[in-house]
Amino acid sequence: MSFSFRLIGAICVFVCGTAGGFIVSDKLKNRKDFLKDFIAFLSALEINIRYRCSDIVDVVKRSAPKGISGCFDFSYDDFSAMWSNFTDRIKKTAELKDEEINLITEFGSKIGTTDADGELNNILLYKEFFEKSYYNSLEEYKTKSKLYKTLGCLFGAVVAIIII
């Protein structure tokens, strides 16, 4: 009877270790995917500002791709409140670095404050940073994703063997 409990415990530890590796790997994937969606958002925002003379909330609503639009609450009339709510949501879900979150917050405070040319220049500046950040996250995902999965599985196996 004691052996069966140890075996069940070892299996549970192995599964938890493997799951932990996959969870950490998934966080890298979420960051990479969010940055890709945010770059698409900035590109669409640039196009909409260039060719539409509309309210900033309307332009953001038209520009937000599927991956990001779920983070926006368009019930706000005030853009700064809407953007603040957006940054609060992505802090919880996107697994971004603090520097990236700060730049997204800063971008939201600057957007809609200048003429169209100023907006376009501002968007291009932030787009350049986020493209660099995206390529870094892509490389990090490629190199560390398999590592985390393997280490989680290996850690779970080692602890399971020790338990048995």
Beta strands, then each sheet from edge to edge (+ up, - down):
end
